[in-house]
Amino acid sequence: MELTIAELKKKRVVNLADGKELGRVVDISFSYPEGSVTGLVKTSKRFVFNGDRSLLKLCCIDKIGTDTILVKVVEPSVKQILPEMDEYE
């Protein structure tokens, strides 16, 4: 499956563990010069335009559907699953 960032930004992120919406995709994270995508940057559903961003690693993604990205996150507060973006800058 090939997707553009514009297509990803239209999708909401839903946690399979509890069915709650975690937010929306706002960007992607990739490594250079390796050229590999490391994760999706998502924002919470409450704060789309300001700050509240976190990295959702690719290993947490279960399925990318037509309008939703399903992820497996047992505890959203666990930093290795949803670390703050500052840790990667």
C-alpha positions in Angstrom: 0.0 0.0 0.0 1.3 3.4 -0.9 -0.1 6.5 0.7 0.7 10.2 0.6 1.0 12.4 3.7 -2.2 14.2 2.4 -4.1 10.9 2.5 -2.7 10.0 5.9 -3.8 13.4 7.4 -7.4 12.6 6.6 -7.4 9.5 8.8 -8.2 9.3 12.5 -6.2 7.1 14.9 -8.2 4.6 17.0 -6.9 2.4 19.8 -7.9 -1.3 19.4 -7.4 -1.8 23.1 -10.4 0.3 24.2 -11.9 1.7 20.9 -11.1 5.3 21.8 -10.0 7.8 19.2 -6.5 9.0 20.0 -6.4 11.8 17.5 -5.4 12.5 13.9 -2.3 12.1 11.8 -0.5 15.5 11.3 2.9 14.5 9.9 5.3 11.6 9.4 8.7 10.9 10.9 11.5 9.5 8.8 15.2 8.9 9.1 17.7 10.3 6.7 19.8 9.1 4.9 18.3 5.7 5.5 15.1 6.8 4.0 12.8 4.8 6.2 9.6 5.9 7.9 9.9 5.7 11.7 6.4 6.6 12.6 3.4 8.9 12.4 3.0 12.1 14.3 -0.4 12.4 15.7 -2.2 15.1 17.7 -4.9 14.6 20.2 -8.4 15.1 19.0 -8.8 18.1 21.3 -5.8 20.1 20.1 -5.4 19.9 16.4 -3.6 23.2 15.8 -1.4 23.7 18.9 1.3 21.6 20.3 -0.1 18.4 21.8 1.8 16.1 19.4 3.3 12.6 19.9 5.1 10.0 17.8 3.2 6.8 17.1 5.8 4.2 16.1 5.1 2.0 13.1 5.3 -1.2 15.2 2.1 0.0 17.0 0.1 0.2 13.8 -2.2 -2.8 13.2 -4.1 -1.7 10.1 -4.5 1.3 7.9 -8.1 1.5 6.5 -9.9 3.8 4.3 -10.7 6.4 7.0 -9.0 5.0 10.1 -5.7 3.9 11.4 -6.0 1.1 14.0 -3.3 0.9 16.6 -2.5 -1.4 19.5 -1.7 0.7 22.5 -2.4 -0.8 25.9 -1.4 2.2 28.0 -1.2 5.5 26.1 0.9 7.0 28.9 3.8 4.5 28.3 6.5 6.7 26.8 8.1 4.0 24.5 4.7 3.7 22.7 3.8 7.3 22.5 6.9 9.4 23.3 6.9 13.1 23.2 8.4 14.5 19.9 11.1 16.4 21.9 12.9 13.1 22.5 13.5 12.7 18.8 14.5 16.2 17.8 
